[in-house]
Each structure stands twice: as structure tokens, then as C-alpha cells.
Amino acid sequence: MAMKFMVINGPNLNMLGKREASIYGNDSLNDIQDYTESTLSKMGHSVQINWFQSNSETEIIDKIQGLVESDFSALIINPAAYSHTSVAILDALKMLSIPIVEVHLSNTHQRETFRQVKLTAKASTIIMEGLGKNAYLFGILTQLNKGN
């Protein structure tokens, strides 16, 4: 049976490829999705990935809460700016019993001071950052390779 992953993307990630390419690269979120899924397939992994993006904190919390009693294997989340500000998303993440992999395209420790504090990371199993689009791929691979 294929492992199931939920990927949640936060605010402004729908504008990837159009904003701050020097920080986030030229790929759109759809490009990252295609890259991640095709690379996993080429590696021989059969996975189901549900992708979600919202600029709304409420919608992100609702999506996380929907995972509480689900059959997903892990959550990959890029909370974007909410990672630095949202106690509400942190509280929702704490309800989950599945692994949580927090990803960030850029290395937040090389950026503004306020980006170096990640509230949501307190509920995360793993944090992947500074890897560009590979953060999603490697985040999923960490869960596929557990126990190997």
C-alpha cells in the first residue's frame, strides 16, 4: 500500500516563480509539485500526495485538524510566514499523532531576525530548510526511508 502524504503550503507560496526569485527560485508551486512527484516516481516510490495551499490561517488550521483522524502517513508543511507568528497553527499541529516535516525553501537563519524564530517548529518532527524545492522531496524521503 502506498504511503499517503498531505502537503500544506501557507501564504504567498501561490506566488512562487513571481516573487523574490533570488530567495525562492524561479519555480512555481506547481513546478515544485511536479518535480517532487516525478522524482519520487523515477526513484521507484509509489506514494499518494495531496497538495494544498492557502493564504488563510483558518483554512490551514481546518486542513490540519482534518488530519487528526485520517490515514495519512505524514504531514509536510511549509507554513511560510505563519511559522513565525501563528500560535493557532502550532496548537493545531500539536493535535497530530503523525510525523510533521516542516519545510522552508530558504535558510531562514540567514535572513531577517524575525524569520529565525519558528513557532510551528515546536510541533515538528523534522525541519528541512535552505534546500529550495528539494526540501519537499527530502522531507517525504525522510518518512519513506524510516526504519531502513
C-alpha positions as CSV (number, residue, x, y, z in Angstrom):
1,M,0.0,0.0,0.0
2,A,1.3,3.4,-1.0
3,M,2.1,5.9,1.8
4,K,-0.1,9.0,1.9
5,F,1.3,12.4,2.4
6,M,-0.5,15.7,3.0
7,V,1.5,18.8,1.9
8,I,0.2,22.1,3.2
9,N,1.6,25.4,1.9
10,G,1.0,28.7,3.5
11,P,0.6,32.3,2.5
12,N,2.2,33.7,-0.7
13,L,3.6,30.4,-1.8
14,N,1.0,30.5,-4.6
15,M,3.2,33.4,-6.0
16,L,6.4,31.4,-6.2
17,G,8.1,32.0,-9.5
18,K,6.8,35.6,-9.5
19,R,8.3,36.8,-6.2
20,E,11.8,37.3,-4.9
21,A,13.4,34.7,-7.2
22,S,16.8,35.4,-5.6
23,I,15.4,33.9,-2.3
24,Y,12.7,31.4,-3.5
25,G,13.9,30.5,-7.0
26,N,12.1,30.6,-10.3
27,D,9.8,27.5,-9.9
28,S,6.1,27.9,-9.3
29,L,4.4,25.8,-6.6
30,N,3.0,23.6,-9.5
31,D,6.6,23.2,-10.7
32,I,7.7,22.1,-7.3
33,Q,4.8,19.7,-7.1
34,D,5.6,18.2,-10.5
35,Y,9.3,17.9,-9.7
36,T,8.6,16.2,-6.3
37,E,6.1,13.7,-7.7
38,S,8.1,12.9,-10.8
39,T,11.4,12.5,-8.9
40,L,9.8,10.1,-6.4
41,S,8.3,8.1,-9.3
42,K,11.7,7.9,-11.0
43,M,13.2,6.7,-7.7
44,G,10.6,3.9,-7.7
45,H,8.4,5.2,-4.9
46,S,4.7,4.8,-5.1
47,V,3.1,7.5,-3.0
48,Q,-0.1,9.5,-2.8
49,I,0.5,13.2,-2.2
50,N,-2.4,15.6,-1.6
51,W,-1.2,19.2,-2.1
52,F,-3.0,22.2,-0.5
53,Q,-2.1,25.9,-0.5
54,S,-3.9,28.7,1.3
55,N,-3.2,32.3,2.3
56,S,-5.8,31.9,5.1
57,E,-4.7,30.8,8.5
58,T,-8.2,29.5,9.2
59,E,-8.1,27.2,6.1
60,I,-4.7,25.9,7.1
61,I,-5.9,25.1,10.6
62,D,-9.0,23.4,9.2
63,K,-6.9,21.2,6.9
64,I,-4.5,20.3,9.8
65,Q,-7.5,19.4,12.1
66,G,-8.8,17.2,9.3
67,L,-5.7,15.0,9.6
68,V,-6.4,14.2,13.3
69,E,-8.3,11.0,12.4
70,S,-7.0,10.3,8.9
71,D,-4.9,7.6,7.2
72,F,-2.2,10.0,6.2
73,S,1.4,8.8,6.9
74,A,2.9,12.2,7.5
75,L,2.3,15.9,7.0
76,I,4.8,18.0,5.1
77,I,4.1,21.7,5.9
78,N,5.5,25.0,4.7
79,P,3.7,27.4,6.9
80,A,5.6,30.3,5.3
81,A,5.2,33.5,7.3
82,Y,2.8,31.8,9.7
83,S,5.6,29.7,11.0
84,H,6.9,32.9,12.8
85,T,3.6,34.2,14.0
86,S,0.9,31.5,14.4
87,V,0.3,30.0,17.8
88,A,-3.0,28.8,16.4
89,I,-1.3,26.7,13.7
90,L,1.2,25.4,16.3
91,D,-1.7,24.3,18.5
92,A,-3.4,22.5,15.6
93,L,-0.1,20.7,14.7
94,K,0.2,19.5,18.3
95,M,-3.1,17.6,17.9
96,L,-1.5,15.3,15.3
97,S,0.0,11.9,16.0
98,I,1.6,11.5,12.6
99,P,5.1,12.9,11.8
100,I,5.3,16.5,10.8
101,V,8.0,17.7,8.5
102,E,8.3,21.5,8.3
103,V,9.9,22.8,5.2
104,H,11.2,26.2,4.1
105,L,12.7,26.9,0.7
106,S,15.2,29.4,2.1
107,N,17.6,29.1,5.0
108,T,15.7,31.3,7.5
109,H,18.7,31.6,9.7
110,Q,20.4,33.7,7.0
111,R,17.5,36.1,6.7
112,E,15.8,38.7,8.9
113,T,15.9,38.1,12.7
114,F,12.2,37.7,12.9
115,R,12.3,34.8,10.5
116,Q,14.7,32.9,12.7
117,V,12.1,32.1,15.2
118,K,9.7,29.3,14.1
119,L,6.8,28.8,16.5
120,T,5.4,25.9,14.4
121,A,8.7,24.1,14.6
122,K,8.0,23.3,18.2
123,A,5.4,20.7,16.9
124,S,7.6,19.4,14.0
125,T,9.4,16.1,13.9
126,I,11.9,17.4,11.3
127,I,12.7,20.8,9.9
128,M,14.2,21.0,6.3
129,E,15.3,24.4,5.1
130,G,17.6,26.1,2.7
131,L,17.2,23.3,0.2
132,G,15.0,25.1,-2.3
133,K,12.4,22.8,-4.0
134,N,14.3,19.8,-2.7
135,A,13.0,20.5,0.8
136,Y,9.7,18.9,-0.1
137,L,11.3,15.9,-1.8
138,F,13.8,15.2,1.0
139,G,11.0,15.8,3.6
140,I,9.0,13.0,2.0
141,L,12.0,10.8,1.6
142,T,12.8,11.0,5.4
143,Q,9.4,9.4,6.0
144,L,9.7,6.8,3.2
145,N,13.1,5.7,4.5
146,K,12.2,5.4,8.2
147,G,13.4,2.1,9.6
148,N,15.6,1.3,6.6
